[in-house]
Amino acid sequence: MRWLSSAHNPLCRPADRIEAAALVILSVLFLIAVPLASWAGARTYQGAHRDAAVAAATHHRVVGVLVTDAPGPYAVMGVAMPALAIARWPAPAGIGSTDGAGGAGAGGTTRTGYVRAVAGSPAGTRVTVWTDGTGQRVNPPATEASAVAKGVGVGVLAVGAAGTALAGCHLLLRRFLDRGRLAAWDAEWARVAPQWRR
């Protein structure tokens, strides 16, 4: 805490005292931001965990069949892209068919839509499809690991954002004070320089 003790030095300039006080305030604000970031991360985790639990209870995994060939593997800017193909899967009983094909699902009806498949898979390949209560395709339920990752990510980002903002405030203040210090130094030098030339 050298910068804090130097503020009480009789040789310390007003600008130095202002900077020392600002550092104390910014440090306190950062210490306050840390528990707030932890709270935000915890709330994010709780929400993600609750959503995952609801999805796990309402989403169902069924077996579908590709009705078209999945395209071969390809990449965009070096990133492998998932292959999408049309598949047909059974719909719950009482839900009408959406493809007019009269498929033979558990309820006598089917759903048809695009699903992810292994690149190059031929038509007729079995695929896993996650559906909701109406048979519509949905994303797989989130895992506990993903909920934890979201919570930790929000907490870390919040702490980083707070630290970056406070550090930026300190740099701006220091730049402003340094201008004053240089101006005071120039004025003092202009006052004593003629005496040194004698």
C-alpha positions as CSV (number, residue, x, y, z in Angstrom):
1,M,0.0,0.0,0.0
2,R,2.9,2.3,-0.8
3,W,0.6,4.6,-2.8
4,L,-1.7,5.0,0.2
5,S,1.1,5.8,2.8
6,S,2.7,8.3,0.3
7,A,-0.4,10.4,0.4
8,H,0.5,11.5,4.0
9,N,4.0,12.6,2.9
10,P,4.4,16.4,3.3
11,L,6.1,16.5,-0.1
12,C,3.1,14.8,-1.7
13,R,1.4,17.0,-4.2
14,P,-2.4,17.6,-4.2
15,A,-2.7,15.5,-7.4
16,D,-0.9,12.6,-5.7
17,R,-3.4,12.8,-2.8
18,I,-6.3,12.8,-5.2
19,E,-5.0,9.8,-7.0
20,A,-4.4,7.9,-3.8
21,A,-8.0,8.6,-2.6
22,A,-9.3,7.6,-6.0
23,L,-7.5,4.3,-5.8
24,V,-9.0,3.6,-2.4
25,I,-12.5,4.3,-3.7
26,L,-12.0,2.2,-6.8
27,S,-10.6,-0.7,-4.8
28,V,-13.7,-0.6,-2.5
29,L,-16.0,-0.5,-5.5
30,F,-14.2,-3.6,-6.9
31,L,-14.5,-5.4,-3.6
32,I,-18.3,-4.6,-3.7
33,A,-18.5,-5.8,-7.4
34,V,-17.1,-9.2,-6.6
35,P,-20.0,-10.5,-4.4
36,L,-22.5,-8.9,-6.8
37,A,-20.9,-10.8,-9.7
38,S,-21.1,-14.0,-7.6
39,W,-24.8,-13.3,-7.0
40,A,-25.4,-12.7,-10.7
41,G,-23.6,-16.0,-11.5
42,A,-25.6,-17.9,-8.9
43,R,-28.9,-16.5,-10.2
44,T,-27.9,-17.4,-13.8
45,Y,-27.1,-21.0,-12.7
46,Q,-30.4,-21.3,-10.8
47,G,-32.3,-20.1,-13.9
48,A,-30.4,-22.4,-16.2
49,H,-30.8,-25.4,-13.8
50,R,-34.6,-24.7,-13.5
51,D,-35.0,-24.5,-17.3
52,A,-33.0,-27.7,-17.8
53,A,-35.2,-29.5,-15.3
54,V,-38.4,-28.3,-17.1
55,A,-37.0,-29.4,-20.4
56,A,-36.0,-32.8,-19.1
57,A,-39.5,-33.3,-17.9
58,T,-41.2,-32.1,-21.1
59,H,-38.8,-33.1,-23.9
60,H,-38.8,-36.6,-25.2
61,R,-36.3,-38.6,-27.2
62,V,-37.7,-40.5,-30.2
63,V,-36.1,-42.4,-33.1
64,G,-36.6,-40.9,-36.5
65,V,-35.6,-42.0,-40.0
66,L,-33.9,-39.9,-42.6
67,V,-36.0,-39.4,-45.8
68,T,-33.2,-37.7,-47.6
69,D,-29.5,-38.2,-47.8
70,A,-27.5,-36.0,-45.4
71,P,-24.9,-33.9,-47.3
72,G,-21.3,-34.7,-47.1
73,P,-19.0,-33.0,-44.7
74,Y,-18.2,-29.3,-45.4
75,A,-16.6,-26.4,-43.5
76,V,-17.1,-22.7,-43.4
77,M,-13.9,-20.7,-42.8
78,G,-12.3,-23.9,-41.5
79,V,-15.1,-24.7,-39.1
80,A,-16.9,-28.0,-39.6
81,M,-20.7,-27.4,-40.1
82,P,-23.4,-29.9,-39.0
83,A,-25.1,-31.8,-41.7
84,L,-28.9,-31.2,-41.9
85,A,-31.3,-33.7,-43.5
86,I,-35.0,-34.2,-43.6
87,A,-36.3,-36.9,-41.2
88,R,-39.6,-38.3,-40.2
89,W,-40.4,-39.3,-36.6
90,P,-43.5,-40.4,-34.7
91,A,-45.8,-37.9,-33.1
92,P,-47.8,-38.4,-29.9
93,A,-51.2,-39.9,-30.2
94,G,-53.9,-37.5,-31.3
95,I,-51.5,-35.2,-33.2
96,G,-52.2,-35.0,-36.9
97,S,-49.5,-35.7,-39.5
98,T,-47.6,-32.6,-40.9
99,D,-46.3,-34.2,-44.0
100,G,-49.3,-35.9,-45.5
101,A,-47.4,-39.1,-45.9
102,G,-49.5,-41.1,-43.4
103,G,-46.5,-42.4,-41.5
104,A,-46.9,-45.2,-39.0
105,G,-46.0,-43.6,-35.7
106,A,-47.0,-44.8,-32.2
107,G,-50.1,-42.6,-32.6
108,G,-50.5,-43.3,-36.3
109,T,-49.1,-39.9,-37.2
110,T,-45.7,-38.4,-37.9
111,R,-43.7,-35.2,-38.0
112,T,-41.2,-34.2,-40.6
113,G,-38.5,-31.7,-40.5
114,Y,-34.8,-31.0,-40.6
115,V,-32.6,-32.7,-38.1
116,R,-28.8,-33.0,-37.5
117,A,-27.3,-36.1,-38.9
118,V,-23.9,-37.6,-39.5
119,A,-22.5,-36.1,-42.7
120,G,-23.0,-38.5,-45.6
121,S,-25.7,-40.6,-44.0
122,P,-28.1,-42.1,-46.6
123,A,-31.8,-42.0,-46.5
124,G,-33.3,-44.6,-44.1
125,T,-30.6,-44.0,-41.4
126,R,-32.1,-43.9,-37.9
127,V,-31.5,-40.7,-36.0
128,T,-32.3,-39.4,-32.5
129,V,-34.8,-36.6,-32.4
130,W,-35.9,-34.6,-29.3
131,T,-39.5,-33.5,-29.3
132,D,-42.0,-31.7,-27.1
133,G,-45.5,-32.8,-26.1
134,T,-46.8,-31.9,-29.6
135,G,-44.1,-33.8,-31.4
136,Q,-42.3,-30.7,-32.6
137,R,-38.6,-30.9,-32.8
138,V,-36.8,-29.1,-29.9
139,N,-33.2,-28.9,-28.7
140,P,-31.9,-31.5,-26.3
141,P,-32.4,-30.6,-22.6
142,A,-29.4,-28.7,-21.2
143,T,-27.1,-30.6,-18.8
144,E,-26.0,-29.8,-15.3
145,A,-22.6,-29.0,-16.7
146,S,-24.0,-26.4,-19.1
147,A,-25.9,-24.7,-16.3
148,V,-22.8,-24.5,-14.2
149,A,-20.8,-23.2,-17.2
150,K,-23.4,-20.5,-17.7
151,G,-23.3,-19.4,-14.1
152,V,-19.5,-19.4,-13.9
153,G,-19.3,-17.6,-17.2
154,V,-21.7,-14.8,-16.1
155,G,-19.8,-14.4,-12.8
156,V,-16.4,-14.2,-14.5
157,L,-17.6,-11.8,-17.2
158,A,-19.2,-9.6,-14.5
159,V,-16.0,-9.4,-12.5
160,G,-13.9,-8.8,-15.6
161,A,-16.2,-6.0,-16.8
162,A,-16.2,-4.3,-13.4
163,G,-12.4,-4.6,-13.2
164,T,-11.9,-3.3,-16.7
165,A,-14.3,-0.3,-16.1
166,L,-12.6,0.6,-12.8
167,A,-9.2,0.3,-14.3
168,G,-10.2,2.5,-17.2
169,C,-11.5,5.1,-14.8
170,H,-8.2,5.1,-13.0
171,L,-6.2,5.4,-16.2
172,L,-8.3,8.4,-17.3
173,L,-8.0,10.1,-14.0
174,R,-4.2,9.5,-13.9
175,R,-3.9,10.9,-17.4
176,F,-5.8,14.0,-16.4
177,L,-3.7,14.4,-13.2
178,D,-0.4,13.8,-15.1
179,R,-1.3,16.8,-17.3
180,G,-1.6,18.9,-14.2
181,R,1.6,17.6,-12.8
182,L,3.5,18.4,-16.0
183,A,2.0,21.8,-16.1
184,A,3.0,22.5,-12.5
185,W,6.5,21.1,-13.3
186,D,6.9,23.5,-16.3
187,A,5.7,26.4,-14.2
188,E,8.1,25.6,-11.4
189,W,11.0,25.1,-13.8
190,A,10.3,28.4,-15.5
191,R,10.5,30.0,-12.0
192,V,13.8,28.5,-10.9
193,A,15.6,28.2,-14.2
194,P,16.7,31.9,-14.3
195,Q,18.2,31.5,-10.8
196,W,20.4,28.5,-12.0
197,R,21.7,30.6,-14.9
198,R,23.2,33.2,-12.7
